[in-house]
């Protein structure tokens, strides 16, 4: 386990309530029930002033959601960097996990081998411990993607929807997420005809 010693001080619930989403904090580094005797960099899930009952929720840079009662002496609390504070152990990142959806035009097994080989050449053999791949043929059909409010009128007209993407493959749509409060509408691609009169 790779850790770094940093100087930090523990915050009270009142001090945490003054923090925003951009303020870096340190919380317990435990993950998936695995107890780790150190801390992890994190950020609050919503501004501190919006929390009620003294309980705060933070997300670590490793993707773990931690619920903290800062004033509870039995918990590790919430800390911030402070040169005049005390020394704590901060868990370091081993790297970045990329969850990618790649479309390889005219791709096949040979092109995938070339892709993996290039990645190892660029970052070293340790870049890939296990590739989880799904190789599917992409139909040569393109769609247009729109969004509309989920609680709109039943007969929603095209005026109440937003264009999200035009002329994309339906396979890509699986990896996209609609905006909050909106849903996707997928339609066969239609060429845009510019009917603007010219002089």
Secondary structure, 3 states (H helix, E strand, C coil): CCEEEEEEEECCHHHHCCCCCCCCEEEECCECCECCCCEEEEEECCCHHHCCCCEEEEEECCCCEEEEECCCCCCCCCEEECCCCEEEEEECCCCCCCCCCCCCCCCCHHHHHHHHHHHHHHHCHHHCCCCCCCCCCCCCCEEEEEEEECCCCCCCCHHHEEEEEEEEEHHHHCCCCCCCCEEEEEEECCCCCCCCCCC
